[in-house]
Amino acid sequence: MSLASWLTVSTALTAEEKLPNFIYAVTDDQGWGDVGYNGHPIIKTPHLDAMAKDGLRCDRFYAAASVCSPTRATLVTGRNNWRVNISSPTAYGEASLPKEEITLAQYLKPLGYTSGHFGKWHIGEFEKEHAKHHYNPPWECGFEVSFSTRNVVATRDPYTNPNKVKDPQARKYVNQQLYYENGVMIPIDIAINDPSMQGDDCRIIMDRVEPFIRKMAKEGTPFYLYLCFHAVHTPLRTIPEYHKKFYPEMTDREANYYSNISAIDGQMGRLRKLLRELDIADNTMLWYSSDNGPNLKGKKSPKFADAQSGRFNYTSIGSSGAFKGWKRDTWEGGVRVCGLIEWPSVIKAGIDTHYPIVTTDFVPTALAAVGLSASAEKPLDGENILPYLTAKRDRRETPIGFHANGWDAWMTHQYKIVKGGKKGHGTNGAWELYDIEKDPFEDNNIASQNPEILQRMLKQWEAWAAGAEADCIKVQKKYPPIKGLKNITKGKIDQ
């Protein structure tokens, strides 16, 4: 595919206007309720609370999937994860972002942007030898600068005994727990003696982000930053400085989770302060969200707070507020996440919205902001929400499709149909229908009372699903799973 075939440039920007910077900051497994501004009575997130006050607070912000990798695929492409055959957290050599997909970084490069990825990737492998056709790291996807891991790392001291692999060849490929800087692996033996690789992992990442942004600002280069915190995914380790400051009376388990949320918040405050110091905040579109709901596996011994008319509930390992479900479900608790957008020169401060926004919307919105259209060969599933951000539209026009982890859903501005889950926790094979505007907690399945609405939405979903599944089949044929690699991230090469 030629570069010219990707781009259609409109006259959205005048010659005097500067190209905006783009930042998407995503956390891992943070629930809708895991922030102060949504009503959590204990968690302290002063910087995110300030961002919610100053920018767009998105009460109906959705991850495109209830699990990690699928959502991350949508964030960089603007296309639904089903199309690219990523419908679950990707095991080593199982699936990856197809090389034919066009990332936002690749779209922006001809306009002079420099793109950077920092943190967790989890939509492509980092080593050619074993990954073969699933080798597709950030530096092959348009990101000129990277400080990246394939998947999770411990949230504090990530290189302190990250694994107990003794075989040197196996150890070389245990890249699930290793950072790569601009495509070069940082070896365990070097990293464990490097003070800059010790302590809070959120800070470790931001220590690399800050010089990147400073360099771009000094050079006057427009940039796109994809910032992926590992917190609050396990393995969680308590962050002492936030434990001591905010949670001295908490149990170890509570302080472990809460201190990691505050660690994210601290680095988001650092990021926002940096943008203002460099006088580029007004010209930077900054998005913040989680990749899915909290990893609860049930709400055991929940406590309740005043928010959401007293229905807000929380645990020591996460909160989806009063919403039904959690990570792996496509009920609201699994996909409705904390979401914020800040762009001071465009967005009015302090908006509290019930407009449905999804991670898939980021790419089409960014493209529209610079006057680009997506490739006709790779149509986007997300919606350009610039008309909403500029108060020219107040209802969502593009339905949102969900397909991941054995769940399916289709949602318009008002209604949602959903099906999936295992026996004893799910919809028992039937489609459920909810009026999300009137019933955000999904208390009342109104499918039997509204067969016309259910059938209309099913027809829409089936038409969309047919196209997405057809795309998926093509990818599966070209990029099949590699046999014998299921244990590679455990240090066992079983080829």
Phi, psi and omega in degrees: 000127181283154180300321183297329182288345178284329200247136166230112186261126178265188179258036183296331180247137175274170182297332183277342185277144177273146173293133181286154171273155180232132174227128169241117177254121182236137176258175186240115176071021178277125182281164177305323184273359185272045175213153179295319188292342176267002172111008178293129186280349185242314185299134181253115178226065185299326183284321175291325176299319178293321178296322177296324180286322186274337186239218183257114177270116188258094181290335176247064176258132186239134162287145183288349179209164182270005177221169197296289190305317180303315179298318182294328175296322180289328184294326183264346183243334187077009180245149182296144183299331180300321182299330185255014175062039173235094184240012176203167175300125190283122170284161184301125177076008183274313182201163179198167176296121181300144183295339180283343180293150180250119180274164176301322178302320180287324176298319188279338187304316180298342178273000178098010179285149166248132184245143179227138173245132181225124177107216188283137180253286172062027172226025178175153184270162188254347183241127184290320192304314181262328185287330178053239186287355174263008172288111179200072181281174181304322183289353173260359185243024174099358181268108182288332180238135181208146171219091201226151169240152178297313184219226188277156168223164175299143186281354172218139183048061187300340181257009176279102180048056183296338175200167182248030181287126182260327182294123186297325179289317177295320182300326180299327187256008176278063188274004174296332185240031178233143172275145172241127178253114183050043174088358182248124181294136174269109186296151179303315185297331177276316186296324184290347177253011182254111182303331181289348179256015181245154179095205182300121182294328176300319178290322178303317179293312184293334175298335176268329179293316186303310179296330176298312181294319179299319180295315180297317180295318180297321181277347184072029182265127175294144184223158173234124182242122175252105190251115189239097177291145175279330178293144007252038176285145173294153004281118179272135172232138182301137177263104191304319185296326178276328175301311183293321185285315190250333191228047185294336183261003183281157170294162180302320182292318178295312181297328179300308182288311185296323181293330178287324174297315180292331176295318174301312181302318180299319180284331173293324174296319177298319179295313181296320178297319180298316180299323179284322177300321182273000179060040178237004182298317182300330184257021181237123174273111184247120177250148177219132175196173169265167180269347176185180180288177185289150184274071188272319186058036183118150179258088183271129179050053181290151171252157185241151180231176186286334185299158179054047178056036177084003181268348179302125178229154186212159177228177180284356178235022174134164181215131170256020182065222179269004186282150183285131175089186184198193181311138180089346175263156172250013160294170188304321183296339180270339185233338176279120187231166174296131182215135181223146173226131180230130178202082193308325182283350185239316188264131176290145185287147168072026179283132176249113193243151171245022179278127180289121177236141183230156182305330180295343181283342187299311184296309179299329178290317178296318178299317180296326182294337179248008175079027179254149172248148181288160176299137177295336179282342180231068183298146184271150176265338181281173181244138171290113183262013176306318178300329176285317181299332180258018174063030177259356179208142182234002175228141181289137181260330184260118177298159180249124177259140178236137175204104179191148172056033178081010179242149174229149176203159178216126187226132172256189179300325185254317190248160177215132169249144185211143179211139174150187178097169180267163179303130182093344176208090183163201185257009178056037174082359183253152174282134173255151180234131179227144169269095189293331178294317182270334187227067184294340182269004177054048177281327190237106174284112186256022183299315184291331180276346185225062183298329181293316179296316180301312182293323178297316181288324176298320179297319178295315181297317182297322178294316178294316183297324180299316179292318180295318180293322178298317176298319181298317181298320178298318179293318180300321180291322183277329184232067181289161176299148177267124183287147172086014183245008188295338182256008188297324181282356173259007177087014181241109179270107187251032175286000000 
